[in-house]
């Protein structure tokens, strides 16, 4: 195989590999706008879960407080009945002391129950707000999902075609040339083979020696840039492959 044909094969192979990488990204990564809409929806769902968790904790605390308050109120009624039945000052003092102790325990629990109920109302309002995705938001997100699904389907068909072309180019180049290209591609991808840009390398923009430019244009051997070590070619001299 001539150097001209080898270079043309390398360039064609590189273009196909670049195109395949772009198609794989298109298949695997949602467009920026869809990613933004998904992030917004996921953020809403995450906040919804956190808010629901907080509501469940408040509900559990409310149940506990109501039980504790009911027990304390029953205890208070017990001591009130005892107070009505005391027969001397000593008994009265003891009962009043117990009542004061019960009241001192009741007050903070009542305050906390009031606070919990207030927070529950706020949590319920926040949940309703979070659960409400506007029709416009939903339509925008679903439309973006549908558009990406269509693009992915088209991309899959194009990707299959690119894979077929890659296999064909590899067969045409042959094993020795493919081994050489793979070595270049591994160390310099995605631009292992680059065109001249006048008298400079189009990849690293280094000025090239006039003698090197002439060697590149003659296409008698593969030539590399002295700076970035990429294979150079003259696009005007490159033959078109079928």
C-alpha positions in Angstrom: 0.0 0.0 0.0 1.3 3.4 -1.0 1.9 6.1 1.6 -0.8 8.3 0.0 -3.4 5.5 0.3 -2.3 4.7 3.8 -2.6 8.4 4.9 -6.0 8.6 3.2 -7.0 5.5 5.1 -5.7 6.9 8.4 -7.6 10.1 7.8 -10.8 8.3 6.9 -10.5 6.0 9.9 -9.9 8.9 12.3 -12.9 10.8 10.9 -15.0 7.7 11.5 -13.7 7.2 15.0 -14.4 10.8 15.8 -17.9 10.5 14.4 -18.5 7.3 16.4 -17.5 9.0 19.6 -19.9 11.9 18.9 -22.7 9.4 18.2 -22.0 7.5 21.4 -22.1 10.7 23.4 -25.4 11.6 21.8 -26.8 8.2 22.6 -25.5 8.1 26.2 -25.7 11.7 27.3 -28.9 13.7 27.3 -28.8 17.2 25.6 -28.0 20.1 27.9 -31.5 21.3 28.0 -33.0 17.9 28.8 -30.3 17.4 31.5 -31.3 20.8 33.0 -35.0 19.8 33.0 -34.2 16.4 34.5 -32.0 18.0 37.2 -34.9 20.4 38.1 -37.3 17.5 38.3 -34.9 15.4 40.4 -34.3 18.3 42.7 -38.0 18.7 43.2 -38.4 14.9 43.9 -35.5 15.0 46.3 -37.0 18.0 48.2 -40.3 16.2 48.2 -38.8 13.1 49.8 -37.0 15.2 52.4 -40.2 17.2 53.2 -42.2 14.0 53.4 -39.6 12.5 55.8 -39.9 15.6 58.0 -43.6 15.4 58.0 -43.5 11.8 59.1 -41.2 12.7 61.9 -43.5 15.5 63.0 -46.5 13.2 62.9 -44.7 10.6 65.0 -43.8 13.3 67.5 -47.3 14.6 67.6 -48.7 11.2 68.4 -46.1 10.8 71.2 -46.9 14.2 72.6 -50.6 13.7 72.5 -50.2 10.4 74.4 -47.9 12.0 77.0 -50.3 15.0 77.4 -53.2 12.7 77.9 -51.4 10.7 80.6 -50.3 13.9 82.4 -53.8 15.4 82.2 -55.2 12.1 83.7 -52.5 12.4 86.4 -53.5 16.0 87.1 -57.2 15.0 87.4 -56.2 12.3 89.8 -54.4 14.8 92.1 -57.3 17.3 91.8 -59.6 14.6 93.0 -57.2 13.9 95.9 -57.0 17.6 96.7 -60.8 17.7 97.2 -60.5 14.8 99.6 -57.6 15.9 101.8 -58.3 16.3 105.6 -55.3 18.1 106.8 -52.6 20.6 105.8 -49.9 18.1 105.4 -51.9 16.1 102.8 -52.9 19.4 101.1 -49.3 20.5 100.8 -48.2 17.1 99.3 -51.0 17.1 96.8 -50.4 20.7 95.7 -46.8 19.9 95.2 -47.7 16.9 93.0 -50.1 19.1 91.0 -47.4 21.8 90.5 -45.0 19.2 89.3 -47.5 17.8 86.8 -48.3 21.4 85.6 -44.7 22.1 85.1 -44.4 19.1 82.9 -47.6 19.8 81.0 -46.7 23.4 79.9 -43.6 22.7 77.8 -45.3 19.7 76.1 -48.3 21.8 75.2 -46.0 24.4 73.8 -44.1 21.8 71.8 -47.4 20.2 70.5 -48.5 23.7 69.3 -45.2 24.1 67.5 -45.3 20.7 66.0 -48.8 21.3 64.7 -47.7 24.6 63.2 -44.8 22.9 61.5 -47.0 20.2 60.2 -49.3 22.8 58.5 -46.2 24.3 56.9 -44.9 20.9 55.8 -48.3 20.0 54.3 -48.3 23.3 52.4 -44.8 22.8 51.2 -45.6 19.2 50.0 -48.5 20.5 48.0 -46.3 23.1 46.4 -43.6 20.5 45.6 -46.0 17.9 44.3 -47.4 20.4 41.8 -45.5 20.3 38.5 -47.1 22.9 36.3 -48.6 21.6 33.0 -46.1 23.8 31.2 -43.1 22.3 33.1 -44.3 18.7 32.5 -45.0 19.3 28.8 -41.6 20.9 28.4 -39.8 18.0 30.1 -41.8 15.3 28.2 -41.3 17.0 24.8 -37.5 17.1 25.5 -37.5 13.4 26.4 -39.4 12.6 23.2 -37.0 14.7 21.1 -34.0 12.9 22.6 -35.6 9.5 22.0 -36.1 10.3 18.4 -32.5 11.6 18.1 -31.2 8.5 19.8 -33.1 6.2 17.4 -31.7 8.1 14.4 -28.2 8.1 16.0 -28.3 4.3 16.6 -28.9 3.7 12.9 -26.1 6.1 12.0 -23.8 4.5 14.5 -24.4 1.1 13.0 -23.5 2.5 9.6 -20.3 4.0 11.0 -19.4 0.7 12.6 -19.8 -1.0 9.3 -17.6 1.6 7.6 -15.0 1.3 10.3 -14.7 -2.5 9.8 -14.4 -1.9 6.0 -11.7 0.7 6.4 -9.8 -1.6 8.8 -9.9 -4.5 6.3 -8.7 -2.2 3.5 -5.8 -0.9 5.5 -4.7 -4.4 6.6 -3.1 -5.6 9.8 0.3 -3.9 9.5 -1.1 -0.5 8.8 -3.8 -0.9 11.5 -1.2 -1.8 14.1 0.6 1.4 13.1 -2.6 3.5 13.3 -3.6 2.0 16.7 -0.3 3.0 18.1 -0.7 6.6 16.8 -4.3 6.8 17.9 -3.6 5.5 21.4 -1.0 8.2 22.1 -2.5 11.1 20.1 -6.3 10.7 19.9 -8.6 12.3 18.8 -6.2 13.9 16.4 -3.4 11.5 15.5 -3.2 12.5 11.8 -3.4 16.2 11.1 -3.3 18.4 7.9 -0.7 21.0 7.2 -1.8 24.6 7.7 0.4 26.3 5.3 3.8 25.9 7.0 2.5 25.1 10.4 1.0 22.1 12.2 -2.8 22.5 12.4 -2.9 20.7 15.7 -0.2 22.4 17.9 0.4 25.4 15.5 4.2 25.0 15.6 6.2 26.4 12.7 7.5 23.5 10.5 10.9 23.3 8.9 10.7 24.0 5.1 12.4 20.7 4.4 9.7 18.9 6.6 6.9 20.6 4.7 8.4 19.4 1.4 8.7 15.8 2.7 5.1 15.9 3.9 3.9 17.1 0.5 5.9 14.5 -1.3 4.2 11.7 0.6 7.0 9.3 0.2 7.1 8.4 3.9 5.0 9.2 7.0 6.2 12.5 8.5 5.5 13.7 12.0 5.4 17.2 13.6 8.7 17.9 15.5 6.6 19.4 18.3 3.5 17.3 18.9 4.7 14.1 17.0 1.4 13.8 15.1 1.5 12.5 11.6 1.2 15.3 9.0 -0.4 15.3 5.6 -1.1 17.7 2.8 -4.9 17.7 2.2 -4.4 18.8 -1.4 -2.3 15.8 -2.1 -4.5 13.3 -0.3 -6.4 10.9 -2.7 -10.2 10.5 -2.2 -11.2 7.0 -1.1 -14.4 5.4 -2.3 
